[in-house]
């Protein structure tokens, strides 16, 4: 009897698994999946925002089934993508540049699935690959305009990873351009980690912290930072000095908690919006080769007038339609 009950439990478990896992090869089902990078689903950034967009898409009947896999190691990327492709998922989303090569390769291996690379610039095209990138120059520009608005000393600072990485160069040169556009009288101090240890790329928190303090000693009373953990070091320094800071790449106020107490906002790509837009187009058979995504800022942390947020929204809209241009080239000259 105990053996029979045990076998019955196994059968019931298998049936439950089948019920919970629809056949994504069916024409009448649209299945979408997310493969995150090693930052995980709760990264307060693009992974979390992408998943939120997928959940909204399911609630709005744009998709029938959504799932995700959090990659623990970079060596898991290929097999995690293959897991969904082999199950017939119509749309497979991967996040950030670390998955770029695996996503491109998967597009060749699985032509029946459409791959969407969030924040993933691609130099090659595929009929079933949609890279979505977010304009770092515009995000830096918005941060520069905001910093020029908030400063009292007339000096603001930006701390970025090496200018040898085009995205970092666009962030900080966008910042410089935004400050100039808002108020030519405000001085922008811009620092790149160009002479740092290559093994500490994006993780040199000490350099970020020390460089931010250098900017503060030179009079900067508002700081912007981009470049993962390196940037978080700068944002921590701003919080210790109790001066306003502006983050990028993720909601740094939440990510840093008490260490980011003076981060007034973070400027990010609107991943949740772009996911739904791409999904909506896919459902009607309209596949675009690439997408330049919209940007936004997380709600302000602190007592700021509503007019400040309205101004940011207007700026984002104008940059989206080309009414305001950063004039920052895509690559460092």
C-alpha positions in Angstrom: 0.0 0.0 0.0 2.8 2.4 0.9 4.5 1.7 -2.5 1.2 2.3 -4.4 0.7 5.6 -2.6 4.2 6.6 -3.4 3.7 5.8 -7.1 0.4 7.6 -7.1 2.2 10.7 -5.7 4.7 10.6 -8.5 2.0 10.3 -11.1 0.1 13.2 -9.6 3.2 15.3 -9.5 3.9 14.6 -13.2 0.3 15.5 -14.1 0.5 18.7 -12.2 3.8 19.6 -14.0 2.1 19.0 -17.3 -0.9 21.1 -16.4 1.3 24.0 -15.3 3.5 23.9 -18.4 1.5 24.6 -21.6 2.7 23.4 -24.9 4.4 26.4 -26.3 4.7 24.8 -29.7 0.9 25.3 -30.2 0.0 28.0 -32.7 -2.7 29.4 -30.4 -0.3 30.0 -27.5 2.2 32.8 -27.2 5.0 32.1 -24.7 7.7 34.5 -23.6 10.7 33.8 -21.4 13.4 35.9 -19.7 17.0 34.8 -19.2 18.7 37.2 -16.8 22.4 37.8 -16.4 24.1 37.0 -13.1 22.6 40.1 -11.4 19.4 38.1 -10.8 15.7 39.1 -11.1 15.8 41.5 -8.2 18.5 43.7 -9.4 16.5 47.0 -9.1 17.4 47.5 -12.7 16.8 46.0 -16.2 16.1 42.5 -15.1 13.5 43.4 -12.6 12.0 46.1 -15.0 11.9 43.6 -17.9 10.1 41.0 -15.8 7.6 43.6 -14.6 6.9 44.5 -18.2 6.3 40.8 -19.0 3.9 40.5 -16.1 2.0 43.5 -17.3 1.9 42.0 -20.8 0.4 38.8 -19.5 -2.2 40.8 -17.5 -3.0 42.7 -20.7 -3.4 39.4 -22.7 -0.4 40.1 -24.8 1.1 36.7 -23.9 -0.3 33.4 -22.5 2.7 32.2 -20.6 5.8 33.9 -19.0 8.7 32.3 -17.3 12.2 33.3 -16.3 15.6 31.8 -15.3 18.1 33.6 -13.2 21.6 32.8 -14.4 23.9 31.9 -11.6 27.1 31.8 -13.6 28.0 33.1 -17.1 28.6 29.6 -18.2 24.9 29.0 -17.7 23.8 31.5 -20.3 23.8 29.2 -23.3 22.0 26.3 -21.7 19.4 28.6 -20.1 18.5 30.1 -23.5 18.4 26.6 -25.0 16.0 25.4 -22.2 13.3 27.8 -23.4 14.1 27.5 -27.1 13.8 23.7 -27.0 10.4 24.1 -25.3 9.0 26.2 -28.2 8.9 29.6 -26.6 8.0 32.2 -29.1 9.9 35.1 -27.6 13.1 34.8 -25.5 14.5 37.9 -23.8 18.0 38.2 -22.6 19.5 41.1 -20.6 22.6 43.1 -20.8 25.8 42.9 -22.9 27.1 39.9 -21.1 24.6 37.7 -23.0 25.2 39.4 -26.4 27.2 36.6 -28.0 25.0 33.8 -26.6 21.9 35.6 -27.8 23.3 36.1 -31.4 24.3 32.4 -31.5 20.9 31.2 -30.3 19.2 33.2 -33.0 21.1 31.1 -35.5 20.4 27.8 -33.7 16.7 28.4 -33.1 15.2 30.3 -36.1 11.6 29.6 -34.9 12.0 31.8 -31.8 12.4 35.5 -31.7 15.2 36.8 -29.5 15.1 40.2 -27.8 18.4 41.5 -26.3 17.7 44.1 -23.7 20.5 46.7 -23.4 22.4 44.7 -26.0 24.1 46.5 -28.9 24.7 44.1 -31.8 27.0 44.6 -34.7 25.4 41.8 -36.7 21.7 41.4 -37.7 19.4 38.4 -37.8 15.8 38.2 -39.0 14.8 36.8 -35.6 16.9 39.1 -33.3 15.8 42.4 -31.9 18.4 44.3 -30.0 17.0 47.0 -27.7 19.5 49.6 -26.6 18.9 52.7 -24.4 20.7 56.0 -25.3 23.3 56.5 -22.6 24.0 60.0 -23.9 20.4 61.0 -23.3 20.5 59.5 -19.8 23.7 61.4 -19.0 22.3 64.6 -20.6 19.2 64.4 -18.4 21.4 63.9 -15.3 23.5 66.9 -16.3 20.5 69.1 -16.7 19.1 68.0 -13.3 22.5 68.5 -11.7 22.8 72.0 -13.1 19.3 72.7 -11.7 20.1 71.4 -8.2 23.6 72.9 -7.7 24.2 75.8 -5.3 27.9 76.1 -5.7 27.8 76.2 -9.5 30.1 73.1 -9.7 28.8 69.5 -10.4 30.7 66.3 -10.9 30.4 63.0 -12.9 32.2 59.8 -12.2 32.3 57.1 -14.9 34.1 53.9 -15.7 36.8 54.0 -18.5 36.1 56.2 -21.5 37.4 53.3 -23.5 34.0 51.8 -23.2 31.7 53.7 -25.5 28.6 53.4 -23.3 30.5 55.0 -20.4 31.9 57.7 -22.6 28.3 58.5 -23.8 27.1 58.7 -20.2 29.6 61.2 -19.0 29.9 63.3 -22.2 26.1 63.4 -22.2 26.3 64.7 -18.7 28.7 67.4 -19.7 26.5 68.4 -22.6 23.4 68.5 -20.4 25.1 70.8 -17.9 26.2 73.1 -20.7 22.7 73.1 -22.2 21.0 73.9 -18.9 23.4 76.5 -17.6 26.7 77.4 -19.3 27.9 79.0 -16.1 27.9 75.8 -14.2 31.2 73.9 -14.2 31.2 70.2 -14.9 34.0 68.1 -13.4 34.1 64.8 -15.4 36.3 61.9 -14.3 37.0 58.5 -16.1 38.8 55.5 -14.6 41.2 55.4 -17.6 44.3 54.6 -15.7 42.8 51.9 -13.4 43.5 48.2 -13.0 41.8 46.4 -15.9 40.9 43.5 -13.5 38.8 45.9 -11.5 36.6 47.0 -14.4 33.2 48.0 -13.1 34.1 46.8 -9.6 36.6 49.5 -8.5 34.5 50.9 -5.6 37.5 52.4 -3.9 38.4 54.5 -7.0 34.7 55.6 -7.4 34.6 56.7 -3.7 38.0 58.5 -3.8 37.3 60.2 -7.1 33.9 61.4 -5.9 35.5 62.9 -2.8 38.1 64.6 -5.1 35.2 66.2 -7.0 33.6 67.3 -3.7 36.8 68.9 -2.4 36.9 70.9 -5.7 33.4 72.3 -5.0 31.0 69.8 -6.6 27.7 69.7 -4.6 25.9 67.4 -7.0 27.3 64.1 -8.4 26.3 61.7 -11.2 27.9 58.3 -11.5 27.7 55.4 -14.0 29.6 52.1 -14.1 28.1 49.4 -11.8 30.0 48.9 -8.5 32.6 51.6 -9.5 29.8 54.1 -9.7 28.2 52.9 -6.4 31.4 53.9 -4.7 30.9 57.4 -5.9 27.3 57.5 -4.8 28.3 56.3 -1.3 30.8 59.1 -1.1 28.0 61.6 -2.0 25.8 60.2 0.7 28.5 60.5 3.3 29.0 64.1 2.3 25.2 64.6 2.3 25.1 66.1 -1.2 22.6 65.1 -3.9 23.5 62.3 -6.3 22.0 60.9 -9.5 22.3 57.3 -10.3 22.1 55.2 -13.5 21.7 51.5 -14.6 19.4 50.6 -11.7 17.4 52.3 -8.9 20.4 53.2 -6.8 18.3 54.5 -4.0 16.9 51.1 -3.3 20.0 49.1 -4.3 22.3 51.0 -2.0 19.7 51.4 0.8 21.3 53.6 3.6 24.5 53.9 1.7 22.6 55.7 -1.1 20.5 58.0 1.1 21.3 61.1 -0.9 20.6 59.6 -4.3 17.7 61.8 -5.4 16.8 59.7 -8.5 18.2 57.3 -11.1 17.8 57.6 -14.8 17.1 54.3 -16.6 15.9 52.7 -19.8 12.1 52.0 -19.8 12.6 48.2 -20.2 9.1 47.3 -19.1 7.5 49.6 -21.7 9.8 48.4 -24.5 9.1 44.7 -23.7 5.3 45.3 -24.1 5.7 47.3 -27.3 7.9 44.6 -28.9 5.5 41.9 -27.8 2.5 43.8 -29.2 4.3 44.1 -32.6 5.3 40.5 -32.6 1.7 39.4 -32.1 0.7 41.1 -35.3 3.7 39.9 -37.2 5.7 43.1 -37.3 9.3 42.4 -36.3 11.7 45.3 -36.2 15.4 44.8 -36.6 16.4 47.0 -33.6 14.9 49.4 -31.1 16.2 52.5 -29.5 14.4 52.5 -26.2 12.8 55.2 -24.2 14.3 56.5 -20.9 12.7 57.6 -17.6 13.7 58.4 -14.0 12.6 56.7 -10.8 10.4 58.8 -8.5 12.4 61.5 -6.7 13.7 60.6 -3.2 13.0 63.7 -1.1 10.9 66.8 -1.0 11.0 68.1 -4.6 8.4 70.3 -6.4 6.2 68.5 -8.9 7.4 70.9 -11.5 10.9 69.2 -11.4 9.4 65.9 -12.4 7.3 67.6 -15.1 10.4 69.1 -16.5 12.1 65.8 -16.6 9.2 64.2 -18.4 9.2 67.0 -20.9 12.9 66.6 -21.5 12.5 62.8 -22.1 9.7 63.4 -24.6 11.7 66.0 -26.5 14.8 63.8 -26.7 12.7 60.9 -27.9 11.3 62.9 -30.9 14.5 64.7 -31.6 13.4 68.1 -30.3 16.4 68.3 -28.1 19.7 66.6 -29.2 22.7 65.8 -27.1 25.2 66.1 -30.0 27.3 63.4 -28.4 28.7 61.0 -31.0 28.0 57.3 -30.6 31.8 56.5 -30.2 34.6 58.3 -28.5 36.6 60.3 -31.2 
